[in-house]
Amino acid sequence: MLIATFGPTTAWVGRRITHDGDAFVLEGHGALSAAEIMEYDRQGHLQWVDDGTRAWVGSRAQASGASRAAPAARAKSSTGDETRGPGSQRAARARTRLRRALLIAIGALVITNAVLLLTLLGVFRGL
């Protein structure tokens, strides 16, 4: 039974998570726990079949009392996906670099706006 599909926010776009018997399975990867699936959902990577399925998986995650550790750290595949998955170290470094660049850009804009405002107020005329 199809549970969810990875969306465009990850290198795993199009990969399906299914439920077979008592196990959740990520296509091309292997078994997943309900807690791991909900971690992917928390990161915004999943497109669910419907809201009821999402609630059902969420209730199974809570019932299992499983850890909310990053799913990518649990197992590595032989195809090298551990370096490209939504929870991978490469993705984490890319997010960190993006955040740093955004903070620098915001700081530069704040300083530029302050200088422009002071110029308009005539603070620099007598210098």
C-alpha positions as CSV (number, residue, x, y, z in Angstrom):
1,M,0.0,0.0,0.0
2,L,1.4,3.4,-1.0
3,I,2.0,5.7,2.0
4,A,3.9,8.7,0.6
5,T,6.3,9.9,-2.1
6,F,9.4,12.0,-1.7
7,G,8.8,15.5,-3.2
8,P,11.1,17.9,-5.0
9,T,12.8,19.1,-1.8
10,T,15.1,16.1,-1.8
11,A,17.4,14.1,-4.1
12,W,15.1,11.2,-3.5
13,V,12.3,12.8,-5.5
14,G,9.8,10.3,-6.7
15,R,10.8,7.5,-4.4
16,R,7.9,5.8,-2.7
17,I,7.3,4.7,0.8
18,T,5.0,1.7,1.0
19,H,3.5,-0.4,3.8
20,D,3.8,-4.2,3.3
21,G,2.6,-6.5,6.1
22,D,3.9,-4.9,9.3
23,A,6.8,-3.0,7.7
24,F,7.3,0.4,6.0
25,V,9.6,0.2,3.0
26,L,11.5,3.0,1.2
27,E,11.9,2.1,-2.5
28,G,15.5,1.4,-3.3
29,H,16.6,1.6,0.3
30,G,14.8,-0.8,2.7
31,A,12.8,-0.8,5.9
32,L,11.9,2.4,7.7
33,S,10.3,2.9,11.1
34,A,7.2,5.1,11.5
35,A,9.3,7.5,13.5
36,E,11.8,7.9,10.5
37,I,8.9,8.5,8.2
38,M,7.6,11.2,10.4
39,E,11.0,12.8,10.6
40,Y,11.1,13.0,6.8
41,D,7.6,14.6,7.0
42,R,8.8,17.1,9.7
43,Q,11.5,18.2,7.2
44,G,8.9,18.7,4.5
45,H,10.1,16.0,2.1
46,L,6.9,13.9,1.8
47,Q,3.8,14.1,-0.3
48,W,1.2,11.9,1.5
49,V,-1.4,9.8,-0.2
50,D,-3.9,11.5,2.1
51,D,-4.2,13.1,5.6
52,G,-5.6,9.9,7.1
53,T,-2.5,8.0,6.1
54,R,-0.3,10.7,7.6
55,A,-2.2,10.5,10.9
56,W,-2.1,6.7,11.0
57,V,1.7,6.7,10.5
58,G,2.1,9.4,13.1
59,S,0.1,7.4,15.6
60,R,2.3,4.4,15.0
61,A,5.4,6.5,15.5
62,Q,4.0,7.7,18.9
63,A,2.9,4.3,19.9
64,S,6.3,2.7,19.2
65,G,8.1,5.3,21.3
66,A,10.9,5.3,18.8
67,S,13.7,7.8,18.7
68,R,13.4,10.9,16.5
69,A,17.0,10.6,15.4
70,A,17.9,11.5,11.8
71,P,16.8,8.7,9.5
72,A,19.8,8.9,7.2
73,A,22.2,8.1,10.1
74,R,20.5,4.7,10.7
75,A,21.6,2.8,7.6
76,K,23.7,3.3,4.5
77,S,22.8,1.9,1.1
78,S,25.3,0.5,-1.3
79,T,24.3,3.0,-4.0
80,G,25.8,6.0,-2.2
81,D,22.5,7.6,-1.3
82,E,23.7,8.2,2.2
83,T,25.5,11.3,0.8
84,R,22.4,12.7,-1.0
85,G,19.4,11.9,1.2
86,P,17.3,14.6,2.8
87,G,19.0,13.9,6.2
88,S,22.5,13.6,4.9
89,Q,25.6,15.5,6.1
90,R,26.0,17.0,2.6
91,A,22.4,18.4,2.8
92,A,23.1,19.7,6.4
93,R,26.2,21.5,5.2
94,A,24.4,23.0,2.3
95,R,21.6,24.3,4.6
96,T,24.3,25.8,7.0
97,R,26.0,27.6,4.1
98,L,22.7,28.9,2.8
99,R,21.7,30.2,6.3
100,R,25.1,31.9,6.7
101,A,24.9,33.5,3.2
102,L,21.3,34.8,4.0
103,L,22.4,36.2,7.3
104,I,25.3,38.1,5.7
105,A,23.0,39.4,3.0
106,I,20.5,40.6,5.6
107,G,23.3,42.3,7.6
108,A,24.6,44.1,4.5
109,L,21.0,45.3,3.6
110,V,20.5,46.6,7.1
111,I,23.8,48.5,7.0
112,T,23.0,49.9,3.5
113,N,19.5,51.0,4.6
114,A,21.0,52.7,7.7
115,V,23.6,54.6,5.6
116,L,20.9,55.7,3.1
117,L,18.6,56.9,5.9
118,L,21.4,58.9,7.6
119,T,22.3,60.4,4.2
120,L,18.6,61.4,3.6
121,L,18.5,63.0,7.1
122,G,21.6,65.1,6.2
123,V,23.9,63.6,8.8
124,F,26.8,63.4,6.4
125,R,26.5,67.0,4.9
126,G,29.0,68.7,7.3
127,L,31.7,66.0,6.9
